[in-house]
């Protein structure tokens, strides 16, 4: 199946023509529709193995998927808006790690699913995601590592207006060799995303 640029990809996407896309959750304009600028990957890159195939399971417009490709990673991109629900679907092809900015309203479900898949992951979440009884129970049972940023990043907001950076975020990781640790990453000062 061709990717956004028309190149053949190395994985097979199941036939989703039977899915009623009108029944899929609408994300346009919702708080779950913030697009992550590629710069957010910089603090995470040293912890990812270059031989891995990375699954971006909530890719939205594909900014992180494309950025991972640009950094030399094999990638698989999927999103519920195309009928590939991370909570119910998994690529048939081999993959090694999940990297995504999950919908914050589903962060508990995404974390539980990622832990159960038993592979490394990195989720971009607000530091407040350390709170909560369910999440803390998961972190205690399976482990968690954090990569904090030196500054807030500018998300593309659902409306395309504003900077979308009124809250900090961090990479919540598991299986990347930093469980039980807090690392500090640098985000260079840049202009706002297009």
HELIX and SHEET records of a PDB file:
HELIX    1   1 UNK A   21  UNK A   23  5                                   3    
HELIX    2   2 UNK A   38  UNK A   41  5                                   4    
HELIX    3   3 UNK A   42  UNK A   45  1                                   4    
HELIX    4   4 UNK A   63  UNK A   70  1                                   8    
HELIX    5   5 UNK A   80  UNK A   82  5                                   3    
HELIX    6   6 UNK A  104  UNK A  106  5                                   3    
HELIX    7   7 UNK A  107  UNK A  117  1                                  11    
HELIX    8   8 UNK A  127  UNK A  130  5                                   4    
HELIX    9   9 UNK A  133  UNK A  142  1                                  10    
SHEET    1   A 7 UNK A  74  UNK A  77  0                                        
SHEET    2   A 7 UNK A  53  UNK A  56  1                                        
SHEET    3   A 7 UNK A  97  UNK A 100  1                                        
SHEET    4   A 7 UNK A 120  UNK A 125  1                                        
SHEET    5   A 7 UNK A 170  UNK A 174 -1                                        
SHEET    6   A 7 UNK A 145  UNK A 149 -1                                        
SHEET    7   A 7 UNK A 182  UNK A 185  1                                        
END                                                                             
